[in-house]
Amino acid sequence: MKELYNKMEDFLEKGQLIIVLFWFSEKEIYKGLLKSGFKA
């Protein structure tokens, strides 16, 4: 049971990392769009 919990915890950590990276890249893309919008 503990092994399963450890696997789930590891998966959650990786999932959160992916979410943070995705959120960060979304922000960067949004900033890029705003910059290109102001230039246009």
C-alpha positions as CSV (number, residue, x, y, z in Angstrom):
1,M,0.0,0.0,0.0
2,K,2.8,2.4,0.9
3,E,4.5,1.7,-2.4
4,L,1.3,2.6,-4.3
5,Y,1.1,5.8,-2.3
6,N,4.6,6.7,-3.1
7,K,3.9,6.1,-6.8
8,M,0.9,8.4,-6.6
9,E,2.8,11.1,-4.8
10,D,5.6,10.9,-7.4
11,F,2.9,11.2,-10.2
12,L,1.3,14.2,-8.5
13,E,4.7,15.9,-8.2
14,K,5.3,15.4,-11.9
15,G,1.8,16.5,-12.7
16,Q,2.1,19.7,-10.7
17,L,5.4,20.4,-12.4
18,I,3.8,19.9,-15.8
19,I,0.9,22.3,-14.8
20,V,3.4,24.9,-13.6
21,L,5.4,24.7,-16.8
22,F,2.2,24.8,-18.9
23,W,1.0,27.8,-16.9
24,F,4.3,29.6,-17.2
25,S,4.5,28.9,-21.0
26,E,0.9,30.2,-21.4
27,K,1.9,33.4,-19.6
28,E,4.9,33.8,-21.9
29,I,2.8,33.1,-25.0
30,Y,0.3,35.7,-23.7
31,K,3.0,38.3,-23.2
32,G,4.3,37.6,-26.7
33,L,0.9,38.1,-28.1
34,L,0.5,41.4,-26.2
35,K,3.9,42.6,-27.5
36,S,3.1,41.7,-31.1
37,G,-0.3,43.3,-30.7
38,F,1.2,46.5,-29.5
39,K,3.7,46.5,-32.4
40,A,1.0,45.9,-35.0
